[in-house]
Amino acid sequence: MVDYDVTVSTASLISATTFNNVSIKLVGTDGESERTWLIGFKGVTSFIRGTESTFTVSCPVSLGKLVLIELDKKRLLLFPEDSWFPKKVEVRSPEGDTYNFPIYRWIDDYEVHRFREGTALRVYDDKNHLGLYSREQELIQRKEDYRWDVYVEGIPHCIQAEGPLSLPCEVRFSFTKTTEFAFTAATGLAELQLKGLADSHENWTSIDDINQVFCCKRTDISDYVQEHWKEDALFGYQFLNGVNPMLIRRCTALPGNFPVTDDMVFLHGQTTLAEEMKKGNIFLCDYKRFDGLEANTINGKQQYLMAPLILLHKTPDDKMMPIAIQLKQTPADDNPIFCPTDSEYDWLTAKIFVRSADFNEHQLNVHLLRTHLLAEVFAVSLLRNMPMVHPLYKLLIPHTRYTLQINFLARDLLISETGTFTKFASSGGEGMITILRRSLSAVTYSSLCIPDDIAERGLEAVQNFYYKDDGLQLWDIIHRFVKGVLSYYYKNDTEVKQDTELQKWISEIFEHGFLSQAGTGIPQSLTSVAELIKFVTMVIFTCSAQHSAVNGGQYDYGGWMPNTPITLQLPPPTKKGTTSEATMLQTFPDVNTTVQGMATMWLLSKQSSDFVPLGNYPEEHFSEEIPCKLIKEFQEELGVLTTVINNRNESLEIPYTYEDPTKVENSVAI
């Protein structure tokens, strides 16, 4: 007889404990063990959460190299049914070899579950017939568990689910996440002390009234925004370092529908637009995708959503200052171009319409579509096409955590017919779907890769652009890590081309995420190691750094409503000299709309206590020495970047923290 030492680790999650009988079978290249009931001196407490328990499995002869294990549990009399969350199983063979079997999933039934030894294997590496059979069966089950669905035609597809509890156990929120999210969602208005205002359809009568509501929940940046929201410098700054740094681009020639003249923007003839464009100092923001949209009706009142064009000038002290705003796309006598030299409220009102348009552009395109919906596509395709033993599964699974459930909740609570966004944002309803469709048709592969995107928008030389500075460094760090890991497993381009599971993964992303639109530049197949590395870098960056950059500051910049109105309820001025503080207050959203927006942004900005920062991998899917070494180097590089960012922020009036690796979550989880 030979003995195998089997150590079973149960996760520390709430409810991870089982009091059921647990049995194991060891399967190797030379045979398999009997199914063995794991009973030790701890008795029924062997699988309490956070514990490790060691058992002995005896066999007549050596099993050879271990390929997989089979686990199952059976209910004990007098004990209730329960779910068990084992982390991993470690087996030490009589020859002295150690085998790791990562699990990291709920077992809540009495079926037999197979788990592969932790060494990553591509499909053509899997030579053992039992391993190959297990791999095939795993993917058959995954395709059953993770099915594509069409929420609305013309936008990325999603997972088929009737509710959070219909999602597979391993992708649902933890108990901690569920409890905290539900509490914040249910008490958001109360937390902000806004409950008594949630039903008021009245206009705001003064800025002081807004301030009294706002003072309930504040951040350092939201305080700064409240104090400086009228200033051109903050208005321009937000195109670089606010929640939507994705629209601004260098302007080399004025659009034909934006007839700005030198006299409008350079009164004393000290320079010209042509000269400043040549120097690279003129920038454009164009909300053209909103042109022709019918805005929402809220509280029985027609709302207004403009499609403005904004011209900005980079000053000698590297400030981005607005110099011209046109609120509709088509030039006309009743569509004036507003400038800083206009009256205070003409210019402020024009900026308010821009900020409201930016809220809708940010939420639907930059945030929802380009991070949440794409992250879901990446996750569903991974879960359908990659077995646990595949190196790409091991690399990407941490970046899918909670994404499927948070997106289901977004569809259910925010953009459904009765959702908060649908009811209270100016782009809610039919306009919302039109914007999402237009946005997807404009997405390109290069726009998802920050080095390419910054270059295409002509922003490489822009100073004080911290989204760019931190994002490019994060991209490089992620790229080096991904290159190290994938180059370890893929030695040449032929190996990439021959990996059928990898090709199916990218194929479904192209089909279900980008609706087979070849013009996006998204690859339909992967033909080289370099192409694979870049695409996987983009996936990780999108699910972590990009989402953090466009999500983390929502309450900072949107908590003070006048800076980011989610809707506006008077049309824009058709001629100059017709605005005042009174018309501005009448233009702002009603009280109830304001507080619903505040509560939602508070919820969407609030991380849970089981937040996992970028580069932290509590689930140990890799067991080989080289990938584990690369993970440590990745974490060290991220730590250096955090120090650099913190040192820089000490001298900034507005610290930029959204891409600090310690504040970037591994996945789209909020």
PyMOL commands that set and color helices and strands:
alter all, ss='L'
color gray80, all
select helices_A, chain A and resi 43-45+123-125+129-145+164-166+169-171+175-191+195-197+207-214+220-228+232-241+262-265+273-279+288-290+344-385+391-400+403-413+420-424+430-442+446-448+450-456+466-489+493-498+500-513+518-520+529-551+554-558+561-563+581-587+591-604+625-649
alter helices_A, ss='H'
color red, helices_A
select strands_A, chain A and resi 2-10+21-28+31-32+36-37+52-59+66-74+86-92+98-102+113-116+148-149+158-159+249-250+282-286+297-298+301-302+309-314+320-326+337-338
alter strands_A, ss='S'
color yellow, strands_A
deselect
rebuild
show_as cartoon
